[in-house]
Amino acid sequence: MNVVFEHSDGRKTVLGTATNKQDAWKIVRKFLDEHNYHSPYQRVSVIPDERRVWIDVGSHSEFFHYTDLTDEELEGFKL
């Protein structure tokens, strides 16, 4: 899966690729640490029709996405 950062102006930047959700979160965490941002919360929404996961880390205008998920990866995000 690709780990993507969505800027406040709508631009998207691929931060890296991951083979599981733990590795994907490590990429997000590294980005947040590099930008000295403390996430007050994390909200995750699975969007199966688009084969992606949307992650809100509390900035209100910038988000992360896990994109191009396989069926197995999508299943891993279901509760």
PyMOL commands that set and color helices and strands:
alter all, ss='L'
color gray80, all
select helices_A, chain A and resi 21-34+48-50+71-77
alter helices_A, ss='H'
color red, helices_A
select strands_A, chain A and resi 2-6+12-17+43-47+52-56+63-67
alter strands_A, ss='S'
color yellow, strands_A
deselect
rebuild
show_as cartoon
